Amino acid sequence: MFTATGDHRHASGVAVVTGSTSGIGVAIAGRLSRDGFDVVVTGRDEERGRAVVANLEGAAFIRSDLTDADGPARLMEKVSERFGRLDVVVNNAAVDHTGDLLEVPRSEVHQAFEINTYAAIAVLQEGAKRMPEGGAIINITSRLASVGAPTMGIYAATKGAVKALTASAAVELAPQNIRVNAVAPGFTRTPLYDAWLEQQPDPAEAERATAAAIPLGRVATADDVAAAVSFLASPEACYITGITLPVDGGYTAR
């Protein structure tokens, strides 16, 4: 049985986690490292990236800007050169977006899709090409790919596209023994969440109301999300592909 502590090593291989210099990505990288993977941490901030890998056994940081036209391909080439194999790709890099749907400038729409959707597609493509013996691709989507929320329409659309991609890619890549799944976090305590709380007129009340809207009565931790990724990356999930696993305390089940 898998636990959130990640104090066991059930796997071996190489795992790439995009957007792993902050928030949920750091927790995922740490969990997969404890599971036994050599983890490639990626992001645009070299200082933060090197700080993450300093605490992980067998990890490496590769700076990458996934919005560059050849960024995903260069990233995967560097992984192949350094490790000679690729077993798991976690598509985690993303930007948040909020705004009145009818007033969102086209430039902001394009920016959100560029990293949340277009880059995720490219990472999936380039990763899958380097998995000749099969592997696992795990896309991080969102509860908002399944439920509506005011001011979050553009972000939801970017994540909804990735959710749809997950199912189609799972079917198309199954003959290559590449499993494609998604994890859809709900409210998760990250620096972004904490910053949002601080902006509320009454942060304590906002936090109480947020937790009250979740059947399990609390906001997720980044480790909760990482535990789900750990399972889908593991041999125990070898017959699971094409799913989106909600990690939202029951929020989308209401």
C-alpha positions as CSV (number, residue, x, y, z in Angstrom):
1,M,0.0,0.0,0.0
2,F,1.3,3.5,-0.9
3,T,1.5,6.1,1.8
4,A,1.9,9.9,1.7
5,T,5.2,9.6,3.5
6,G,7.0,8.1,0.5
7,D,9.5,6.3,2.8
8,H,9.9,3.4,0.4
9,R,11.6,2.9,-2.9
10,H,9.3,0.9,-5.2
11,A,10.7,1.9,-8.6
12,S,13.8,2.6,-10.6
13,G,14.3,4.5,-13.8
14,V,14.4,8.2,-14.9
15,A,11.5,10.6,-14.4
16,V,11.2,14.1,-15.8
17,V,9.0,16.6,-13.8
18,T,8.3,19.9,-15.6
19,G,7.7,23.0,-13.6
20,S,9.4,21.4,-10.6
21,T,11.2,24.4,-9.1
22,S,8.2,25.4,-6.9
23,G,4.9,24.3,-5.5
24,I,3.4,20.9,-6.4
25,G,6.3,20.2,-8.8
26,V,8.8,20.2,-5.9
27,A,6.7,17.7,-4.0
28,I,6.3,15.4,-7.0
29,A,10.1,15.5,-7.7
30,G,10.8,14.7,-4.1
31,R,8.3,11.8,-3.9
32,L,9.5,10.2,-7.1
33,S,13.1,10.5,-5.9
34,R,12.2,8.7,-2.7
35,D,10.4,6.1,-4.8
36,G,13.8,5.3,-6.5
37,F,13.7,7.3,-9.7
38,D,16.6,9.5,-10.9
39,V,14.6,12.7,-11.2
40,V,15.2,15.5,-13.7
41,V,14.0,18.8,-12.3
42,T,13.1,21.4,-14.9
43,G,12.2,25.1,-14.9
44,R,13.4,28.5,-16.0
45,D,14.8,29.5,-12.6
46,E,18.3,27.9,-12.3
47,E,18.8,29.0,-8.7
48,R,15.6,27.5,-7.4
49,G,16.1,24.4,-9.5
50,R,19.6,23.7,-8.1
51,A,18.2,24.2,-4.6
52,V,15.6,21.5,-5.2
53,V,18.1,18.9,-6.6
54,A,20.5,19.6,-3.7
55,N,18.1,17.8,-1.5
56,L,17.4,14.8,-3.8
57,E,19.4,11.7,-4.3
58,G,20.3,11.1,-7.9
59,A,18.6,14.2,-9.2
60,A,19.7,16.6,-11.9
61,F,18.5,20.1,-12.9
62,I,18.1,21.0,-16.6
63,R,17.1,24.5,-17.3
64,S,14.3,24.6,-19.8
65,D,11.9,27.2,-21.2
66,L,9.0,25.1,-22.6
67,T,7.6,28.1,-24.5
68,D,10.6,28.1,-26.8
69,A,9.7,26.4,-30.1
70,D,12.3,23.7,-29.6
71,G,12.4,23.8,-25.8
72,P,10.6,20.5,-25.1
73,A,12.7,18.6,-27.7
74,R,16.0,20.1,-26.3
75,L,15.0,19.1,-22.8
76,M,14.3,15.5,-23.8
77,E,17.5,15.3,-25.8
78,K,19.5,16.4,-22.8
79,V,17.8,13.8,-20.6
80,S,18.6,11.1,-23.1
81,E,22.3,12.3,-23.4
82,R,22.7,12.3,-19.6
83,F,20.7,9.2,-18.5
84,G,20.3,7.1,-21.7
85,R,16.6,6.3,-20.9
86,L,13.3,7.8,-20.0
87,D,10.6,6.1,-18.0
88,V,8.2,8.7,-16.6
89,V,7.2,12.2,-17.7
90,V,5.1,14.4,-15.4
91,N,3.6,17.3,-17.3
92,N,3.3,19.7,-14.4
93,A,4.5,23.1,-15.7
94,A,1.6,25.7,-15.8
95,V,0.6,29.2,-15.2
96,D,-2.5,30.4,-13.3
97,H,-5.0,32.8,-14.9
98,T,-8.0,34.6,-13.5
99,G,-10.1,37.4,-15.0
100,D,-13.5,38.4,-16.2
101,L,-14.1,36.1,-19.1
102,L,-15.6,38.7,-21.4
103,E,-12.7,41.1,-20.8
104,V,-9.7,38.7,-21.1
105,P,-7.3,40.0,-23.8
106,R,-6.4,37.7,-26.5
107,S,-2.7,38.0,-25.6
108,E,-3.5,36.5,-22.1
109,V,-5.5,33.7,-23.7
110,H,-2.5,32.8,-25.9
111,Q,0.0,33.0,-23.0
112,A,-2.1,30.6,-20.9
113,F,-2.5,28.1,-23.7
114,E,1.1,28.4,-24.7
115,I,2.4,26.9,-21.5
116,N,-0.6,25.0,-20.1
117,T,-1.6,23.3,-23.3
118,Y,0.8,23.7,-26.2
119,A,3.9,23.0,-24.2
120,A,2.2,20.1,-22.5
121,I,1.4,18.6,-25.8
122,A,5.0,19.0,-27.0
123,V,6.4,17.5,-23.8
124,L,4.2,14.5,-24.2
125,Q,5.2,14.1,-27.9
126,E,8.9,14.4,-27.2
127,G,8.8,12.2,-24.1
128,A,6.9,9.4,-25.8
129,K,9.3,9.4,-28.7
130,R,12.1,8.5,-26.2
131,M,10.2,5.6,-24.5
132,P,11.0,2.7,-26.9
133,E,10.3,0.1,-24.1
134,G,7.2,1.9,-22.8
135,G,6.7,4.2,-19.8
136,A,4.2,6.5,-18.0
137,I,3.1,10.0,-18.8
138,I,1.2,11.8,-16.1
139,N,-0.5,15.1,-16.9
140,I,-1.4,17.5,-14.1
141,T,-4.8,19.0,-14.9
142,S,-7.2,20.6,-12.4
143,R,-10.6,20.2,-10.8
144,L,-11.5,23.1,-13.1
145,A,-11.3,20.8,-16.1
146,S,-14.5,19.3,-14.8
147,V,-16.4,22.0,-12.9
148,G,-17.0,25.7,-13.6
149,A,-15.8,28.6,-11.6
150,P,-16.2,32.3,-12.2
151,T,-13.1,34.2,-13.6
152,M,-11.3,30.8,-14.2
153,G,-12.7,30.1,-17.7
154,I,-9.4,30.5,-19.6
155,Y,-7.4,28.4,-17.1
156,A,-10.1,25.8,-17.1
157,A,-10.1,25.6,-20.9
158,T,-6.3,25.0,-21.0
159,K,-6.6,22.2,-18.5
160,G,-9.7,20.8,-20.1
161,A,-7.8,20.4,-23.3
162,V,-5.1,18.5,-21.5
163,K,-7.7,16.2,-19.9
164,A,-9.1,15.4,-23.3
165,L,-5.6,14.9,-24.7
166,T,-4.9,12.4,-21.9
167,A,-7.7,10.0,-23.0
168,S,-6.8,10.1,-26.7
169,A,-3.1,9.8,-26.1
170,A,-3.7,6.8,-23.8
171,V,-5.5,4.9,-26.6
172,E,-3.0,5.9,-29.3
173,L,0.1,5.1,-27.3
174,A,-1.1,1.9,-25.7
175,P,0.4,-0.3,-28.4
176,Q,3.8,1.2,-27.4
177,N,3.2,0.2,-23.8
178,I,3.1,3.9,-22.8
179,R,0.4,4.7,-20.2
180,V,-1.0,8.2,-20.1
181,N,-3.0,9.4,-17.2
182,A,-3.9,12.6,-15.5
183,V,-4.1,13.9,-11.9
184,A,-6.6,16.6,-11.2
185,P,-5.8,18.5,-8.0
186,G,-8.4,20.6,-6.2
187,F,-7.5,23.4,-3.8
188,T,-3.9,22.7,-2.8
189,R,-1.8,24.5,-0.3
190,T,1.0,26.0,-2.3
191,P,2.7,29.5,-2.3
192,L,0.1,30.5,-4.9
193,Y,-2.8,29.5,-2.6
194,D,-1.2,31.2,0.4
195,A,-0.8,34.4,-1.7
196,W,-4.4,34.2,-2.7
197,L,-5.5,33.9,0.9
198,E,-3.4,36.9,1.9
199,Q,-5.3,39.0,-0.7
200,Q,-8.7,38.2,0.8
201,P,-10.4,40.7,3.1
202,D,-10.6,38.1,5.8
203,P,-8.0,35.3,5.2
204,A,-9.1,33.2,8.1
205,E,-12.8,33.2,6.9
206,A,-11.7,32.6,3.3
207,E,-9.7,29.5,4.4
208,R,-12.6,28.3,6.6
209,A,-15.1,28.7,3.7
210,T,-12.8,26.9,1.2
211,A,-12.3,23.9,3.5
212,A,-16.1,23.8,4.2
213,A,-16.8,23.4,0.5
214,I,-14.6,20.3,0.4
215,P,-16.3,17.0,1.6
216,L,-13.2,15.9,3.4
217,G,-13.0,19.2,5.1
218,R,-9.5,20.4,4.3
219,V,-7.4,21.8,1.5
220,A,-5.0,19.3,-0.1
221,T,-1.2,19.4,0.5
222,A,1.3,19.1,-2.3
223,D,2.2,15.7,-0.9
224,D,-1.4,14.5,-1.4
225,V,-1.0,15.2,-5.1
226,A,2.5,13.8,-5.3
227,A,1.2,10.5,-3.8
228,A,-1.3,10.1,-6.6
229,V,1.5,10.7,-9.2
230,S,3.7,8.2,-7.4
231,F,1.0,5.5,-7.7
232,L,0.3,6.2,-11.4
233,A,4.1,6.1,-12.1
234,S,4.5,2.8,-10.3
235,P,4.4,-0.8,-11.6
236,E,1.2,-1.3,-9.5
237,A,-0.6,1.0,-12.0
238,C,0.6,-1.0,-15.0
239,Y,-3.0,-1.7,-16.1
240,I,-4.3,1.8,-15.7
241,T,-4.3,4.2,-18.6
242,G,-6.6,7.0,-19.9
243,I,-7.9,8.1,-16.5
244,T,-8.1,11.4,-14.7
245,L,-7.7,10.9,-11.0
246,P,-9.2,13.7,-8.9
247,V,-7.2,14.6,-5.8
248,D,-9.7,17.1,-4.5
249,G,-11.2,15.7,-1.3
250,G,-14.5,14.9,-3.0
251,Y,-15.0,18.4,-4.4
252,T,-16.0,17.2,-7.9
253,A,-18.1,14.4,-6.5
254,R,-20.7,16.7,-4.9
